Amino acid sequence: MSASGRLMIAALLATTVLAAQAAELTVSAAASLTQAFTDIAKGYEAARPGDKVKLNFGASGALLAQMAKGAPVDVLATADEATMNQAEQQDLVARTDRVDFARNTLVLIVPADSRLALTRLADLQGPAIKRLAIGNPASVPAGRYARAALEAAGLWTALTPKTIHTQNVRQALDYVARGEVEAGMVYATDAALMKDKVAVRQTVPLAQPIIYPIASAKASREAEAARRFVAYVRSADGQTVLARHGFSAP
């Protein structure tokens, strides 16, 4: 066989090996991770030529429901421990594959041109506040954090008639940014995306920190690649991206 023939065969074999090692991953992640995980996916793909990452963003509870109904998911990243606990209880992820990778804070925001001070949560009871946007506590972690804060302050029942429940935290942000509500509760990382349209009035006090866990799915057909992606999120490169988007280390 000629030298050129041997080179062609070697190239074909190399291509076959790379194709066998390449993986297509579906990563379901909390809506608040949209920008950060978009950048992380690009970094991962650059580090693992051949691997492709498909991102699916939404409220953590909605992502869990999709997964439970059989939607193809290789990696799940939620905005709270409770949703990941449910995933574990439903045997969708294994405790041994689960790790925390980021922290966030909850903030009270108003439209950028608002003159409302709102230095205390109790100020939300004032007549100037007609609508307060929060994520639906039934499926949105940010909404559960907001409810917990208001309950701790003894305000939940009084403010319930004013609350507008949104499908995810980004929708609450949009409502405030467009001036459709007088105030809202979102993550600090979300508020930072619209500094020109919303203003932070205070950091909402919480009894428990906002922790983001991530895990590879038990049903993943790309288990090895899923673990690689989780490891990349936890790596120095991944953490640098998260920090750039306002998240802190777990």
C-alpha positions as CSV (number, residue, x, y, z in Angstrom):
1,M,0.0,0.0,0.0
2,S,1.2,3.4,-0.9
3,A,2.1,6.0,1.7
4,S,-0.8,8.2,0.7
5,G,-3.2,5.2,1.1
6,R,-1.9,4.5,4.6
7,L,-2.3,8.2,5.5
8,M,-5.9,8.1,4.3
9,I,-6.7,5.0,6.4
10,A,-5.1,6.6,9.4
11,A,-7.2,9.7,9.0
12,L,-10.4,7.7,8.6
13,L,-9.6,5.7,11.7
14,A,-8.9,8.9,13.7
15,T,-12.2,10.4,12.5
16,T,-14.0,7.3,13.5
17,V,-12.5,7.4,17.0
18,L,-13.4,11.0,17.4
19,A,-16.9,10.4,16.3
20,A,-17.3,7.5,18.8
21,Q,-16.0,9.8,21.6
22,A,-18.1,12.8,20.7
23,A,-21.4,13.3,22.6
24,E,-24.5,15.4,22.2
25,L,-25.6,16.6,25.7
26,T,-29.0,18.1,26.7
27,V,-28.5,20.3,29.7
28,S,-31.6,21.5,31.6
29,A,-30.8,24.6,33.7
30,A,-32.7,27.1,35.8
31,A,-33.7,30.3,33.9
32,S,-31.4,32.4,36.0
33,L,-28.4,30.5,34.6
34,T,-29.2,31.4,30.9
35,Q,-26.3,33.8,30.2
36,A,-23.8,32.0,32.4
37,F,-24.5,28.5,31.0
38,T,-24.6,29.7,27.5
39,D,-21.0,30.9,28.0
40,I,-20.0,27.7,29.9
41,A,-21.4,25.5,27.1
42,K,-19.2,27.4,24.6
43,G,-16.2,26.9,26.8
44,Y,-16.9,23.2,27.3
45,E,-17.4,22.6,23.6
46,A,-14.0,24.4,22.9
47,A,-12.4,22.1,25.5
48,R,-14.0,19.0,24.2
49,P,-14.0,19.2,20.4
50,G,-16.8,17.1,18.9
51,D,-19.1,17.3,22.0
52,K,-22.2,19.4,21.5
53,V,-24.4,21.0,24.2
54,K,-28.1,21.7,23.8
55,L,-29.4,24.0,26.5
56,N,-32.9,24.0,27.9
57,F,-33.8,26.8,30.3
58,G,-36.8,27.2,32.5
59,A,-38.2,27.2,36.0
60,S,-36.5,24.5,38.0
61,G,-39.8,22.9,38.8
62,A,-40.9,22.8,35.2
63,L,-37.6,21.3,34.2
64,L,-38.0,18.5,36.8
65,A,-41.5,17.8,35.5
66,Q,-40.2,17.5,32.0
67,M,-37.5,15.1,33.2
68,A,-40.0,13.0,35.2
69,K,-42.2,12.6,32.1
70,G,-39.2,11.2,30.1
71,A,-37.8,14.2,28.4
72,P,-34.2,13.5,27.3
73,V,-32.0,15.2,29.8
74,D,-28.3,14.5,30.5
75,V,-27.6,17.1,33.1
76,L,-29.9,19.0,35.5
77,A,-28.9,22.3,37.2
78,T,-31.5,23.8,39.6
79,A,-31.7,27.1,41.5
80,D,-32.5,25.4,44.8
81,E,-31.7,22.3,46.8
82,A,-35.4,21.4,47.2
83,T,-36.0,20.7,43.5
84,M,-32.8,18.6,43.2
85,N,-34.0,16.7,46.4
86,Q,-37.1,15.9,44.5
87,A,-35.1,14.7,41.5
88,E,-33.2,12.5,43.8
89,Q,-36.3,11.1,45.5
90,Q,-37.8,10.3,42.1
91,D,-34.6,8.4,41.2
92,L,-33.8,10.8,38.3
93,V,-30.4,11.6,39.7
94,A,-28.0,9.9,42.1
95,R,-26.8,11.5,45.3
96,T,-23.2,10.5,44.5
97,D,-23.4,12.5,41.2
98,R,-24.8,15.7,42.8
99,V,-22.7,18.7,43.7
100,D,-23.3,22.4,44.5
101,F,-21.7,24.8,42.1
102,A,-22.9,28.4,42.8
103,R,-24.7,30.8,45.2
104,N,-26.9,33.8,44.6
105,T,-28.9,36.3,46.6
106,L,-32.5,37.5,46.3
107,V,-33.2,41.3,45.9
108,L,-36.2,43.6,45.8
109,I,-36.3,45.6,42.7
110,V,-38.4,48.5,41.3
111,P,-38.5,50.2,37.8
112,A,-35.4,52.4,37.3
113,D,-37.5,55.6,37.4
114,S,-39.4,54.6,40.5
115,R,-39.2,57.0,43.5
116,L,-40.3,54.4,46.0
117,A,-37.7,53.9,48.7
118,L,-38.8,50.4,50.0
119,T,-36.1,50.2,52.7
120,R,-38.0,47.5,54.5
121,L,-40.1,44.6,53.3
122,A,-43.0,46.1,55.4
123,D,-43.0,49.0,53.0
124,L,-44.6,46.7,50.4
125,Q,-47.8,47.0,52.3
126,G,-48.1,50.7,51.3
127,P,-50.8,51.9,48.9
128,A,-48.1,52.8,46.3
129,I,-47.5,49.1,45.8
130,K,-50.4,47.6,43.8
131,R,-48.5,44.7,42.2
132,L,-45.5,42.6,43.4
133,A,-44.0,40.2,40.9
134,I,-42.5,36.9,42.2
135,G,-42.0,33.5,40.6
136,N,-44.8,31.0,41.2
137,P,-43.7,29.4,44.5
138,A,-45.1,26.0,43.3
139,S,-42.5,25.7,40.6
140,V,-40.1,28.6,40.7
141,P,-37.3,28.6,43.4
142,A,-37.1,32.4,43.4
143,G,-40.8,32.5,44.2
144,R,-40.3,30.0,47.1
145,Y,-37.5,32.1,48.5
146,A,-39.6,35.2,48.2
147,R,-42.5,33.6,49.9
148,A,-40.3,32.3,52.7
149,A,-38.9,35.8,53.3
150,L,-42.4,37.3,53.4
151,E,-43.7,34.6,55.7
152,A,-40.7,35.2,58.0
153,A,-41.6,38.9,58.1
154,G,-45.2,38.1,58.8
155,L,-46.3,39.7,55.5
156,W,-47.2,36.8,53.2
157,T,-51.0,36.8,53.9
158,A,-51.3,40.6,53.7
159,L,-49.4,40.8,50.4
160,T,-51.0,37.8,48.7
161,P,-53.6,39.9,47.0
162,K,-50.9,42.0,45.5
163,T,-48.6,39.2,44.2
164,I,-48.4,38.4,40.6
165,H,-47.0,34.9,40.0
166,T,-44.7,34.4,37.1
167,Q,-43.6,31.3,35.2
168,N,-39.9,31.9,36.0
169,V,-37.7,34.5,37.6
170,R,-36.9,36.2,34.3
171,Q,-40.6,37.0,33.7
172,A,-40.7,38.7,37.1
173,L,-37.7,40.8,36.0
174,D,-39.4,41.7,32.7
175,Y,-42.5,42.8,34.4
176,V,-40.6,45.2,36.6
177,A,-38.3,46.4,33.8
178,R,-41.4,47.3,31.7
179,G,-43.1,49.1,34.6
180,E,-46.0,46.7,34.6
181,V,-45.6,46.2,38.4
182,E,-44.3,48.5,41.1
183,A,-41.9,45.9,42.6
184,G,-40.6,42.4,42.2
185,M,-38.2,39.9,43.8
186,V,-35.5,38.4,41.6
187,Y,-32.0,37.1,41.9
188,A,-29.2,39.7,42.1
189,T,-27.7,38.2,39.0
190,D,-30.9,38.8,37.1
191,A,-31.2,42.4,38.3
192,A,-27.6,43.0,37.1
193,L,-28.7,42.2,33.5
194,M,-31.0,45.2,33.4
195,K,-29.2,47.9,35.4
196,D,-30.7,50.6,33.1
197,K,-34.3,49.4,33.6
198,V,-34.5,48.2,37.2
199,A,-33.1,49.5,40.5
200,V,-32.3,47.3,43.5
201,R,-33.8,48.6,46.7
202,Q,-32.6,45.9,49.1
203,T,-31.2,42.5,49.5
204,V,-34.0,40.2,50.8
205,P,-33.0,38.5,54.1
206,L,-33.3,34.7,53.9
207,A,-32.8,32.0,56.6
208,Q,-31.1,29.7,54.1
209,P,-28.6,30.6,51.4
210,I,-29.5,30.2,47.8
211,I,-27.5,27.2,46.5
212,Y,-27.4,25.9,43.0
213,P,-26.8,22.1,42.6
214,I,-26.1,20.2,39.5
215,A,-26.1,16.5,38.7
216,S,-25.9,14.1,35.7
217,A,-29.1,12.2,35.0
218,K,-29.4,8.6,35.7
219,A,-31.1,8.0,32.4
220,S,-28.5,9.8,30.4
221,R,-27.2,7.9,27.4
222,E,-24.1,10.0,27.6
223,A,-23.2,9.4,31.2
224,E,-19.4,9.9,30.8
225,A,-19.9,13.2,28.9
226,A,-22.5,14.4,31.4
227,R,-20.1,13.9,34.2
228,R,-17.5,15.8,32.2
229,F,-19.8,18.7,31.8
230,V,-20.6,18.8,35.5
231,A,-16.9,18.7,36.2
232,Y,-16.3,21.6,33.8
233,V,-18.9,23.7,35.6
234,R,-17.1,23.1,38.8
235,S,-13.7,23.7,37.3
236,A,-11.7,26.9,37.5
237,D,-12.8,27.9,34.0
238,G,-16.5,27.2,34.8
239,Q,-16.3,29.1,38.1
240,T,-14.7,32.1,36.4
241,V,-17.6,32.3,34.0
242,L,-20.1,32.1,36.9
243,A,-18.3,34.8,38.8
244,R,-18.3,37.0,35.8
245,H,-22.1,36.7,35.7
246,G,-22.4,37.6,39.4
247,F,-22.6,34.2,41.0
248,S,-20.4,33.3,44.0
249,A,-18.7,30.0,44.9
250,P,-20.9,27.5,46.8
